[in-house]
Amino acid sequence: MNLYQKKVNQYPDTETCLICEKQKALGIHLYHSFICLDCEMDIINTKTNDQKYQFYVRRLKQVQISEKRRQA
């Protein structure tokens, strides 16, 4: 899925998480991206030597890329 395409929201009052791509009601907004609370907590508790760390870094870079495209 292209991260720049908005998914159709099947559930009212939910958003698609940038990390897990699931519909969630609670989370944080980072610029125009949404990160659910579960992923936020997992990111916070992931050590830099964990394999998941690089996955999170790649996903979070999408926020920067998306924001640069908005400003162009």
FENUR-V160022 format. One record per helix or strand. SS is the DSSP state (A for helix, B for strand). FROM is the first residue (numbers start at 0). TO is the last residue. If there is no record, write none. Layout:
# FENUR-V160022
ss = (SS & SS)
from = (FROM & FROM)
to = (TO & TO)
This chain:
# FENUR-V160022
ss = (B & B & B & B & A & A)
from = (14 & 22 & 26 & 32 & 36 & 50)
to = (15 & 23 & 29 & 35 & 44 & 70)
